[in-house]
Amino acid sequence: MNDAMRYDYLKIYDAAMKADAAWQAELVRLFGKKAGDVRYQPAGKGQEGSELRRLYLEFRRTSDALQAAWEAVWDEARAKRKAGAL
């Protein structure tokens, strides 16, 4: 992984963790001790136009970006291994 990719990955990781924390904080605010369970239920995604929905969608967006970045890192590693560079 080159320095630019490492920086991008860490930046994306940081954004995903912040989005997750913000969504979880809103779940706790709204559902209290049940937040951990509600997170995995439809109610945890919020209603259209709600702050909870906005935070959930941001979490999904950043999580998807993190997954794509992770796959890019592994694709690069696999290509280097195949080329005998690892």
C-alpha positions in Angstrom: 0.0 0.0 0.0 1.5 3.3 -1.0 1.3 6.4 1.2 -1.5 8.0 -0.7 -3.7 4.8 -0.4 -2.8 4.5 3.3 -3.8 8.1 3.9 -7.1 7.7 1.9 -7.9 4.5 3.8 -7.2 6.0 7.2 -9.3 9.1 6.3 -12.2 6.9 5.1 -11.8 4.7 8.3 -12.0 7.8 10.5 -15.1 9.0 8.7 -16.8 5.6 9.1 -16.0 5.4 12.8 -17.3 9.0 13.3 -20.5 8.2 11.4 -21.0 5.0 13.4 -20.5 6.9 16.7 -22.9 9.6 15.7 -25.6 7.2 14.6 -25.1 5.2 17.9 -25.4 8.3 20.0 -28.7 9.2 18.3 -29.9 5.7 18.9 -29.0 5.9 22.6 -30.7 9.4 22.8 -33.9 8.0 21.3 -34.0 4.5 22.6 -31.9 4.5 25.7 -30.8 1.0 26.9 -32.6 -0.6 24.0 -30.3 1.2 21.4 -28.1 -1.8 21.0 -31.0 -4.0 19.9 -32.9 -1.3 17.9 -29.7 -0.7 15.9 -30.4 -4.0 14.0 -34.1 -3.5 13.6 -36.0 -1.3 11.1 -36.7 1.3 13.8 -32.9 1.8 14.1 -32.8 3.2 10.5 -35.2 6.0 11.3 -38.1 7.4 9.4 -37.7 9.2 6.1 -36.6 12.8 6.8 -35.6 12.1 10.4 -32.2 12.9 11.9 -31.8 9.2 12.7 -32.3 8.3 9.0 -29.7 10.9 8.0 -27.2 9.5 10.4 -28.0 5.9 9.4 -27.5 6.8 5.7 -24.2 8.5 6.5 -23.1 5.4 8.4 -24.0 3.2 5.4 -22.3 5.6 2.9 -19.0 5.7 4.9 -19.2 1.9 5.7 -19.6 1.1 2.0 -16.6 3.4 1.2 -14.5 1.7 3.8 -15.4 -1.7 2.4 -14.4 -0.5 -1.1 -11.1 0.9 0.2 -10.4 -2.4 2.1 -11.0 -4.4 -1.1 -8.7 -2.1 -3.0 -5.9 -2.7 -0.5 -6.4 -6.4 -0.8 -6.6 -6.3 -4.6 -3.3 -4.5 -4.6 -1.7 -7.0 -2.3 -3.0 -10.0 -4.3 -1.6 -8.4 -7.5 1.8 -7.9 -5.9 1.8 -11.5 -4.6 0.9 -12.8 -8.0 3.6 -10.7 -9.6 6.1 -12.1 -7.0 6.6 -8.7 -5.4 5.6 -9.9 -1.9 
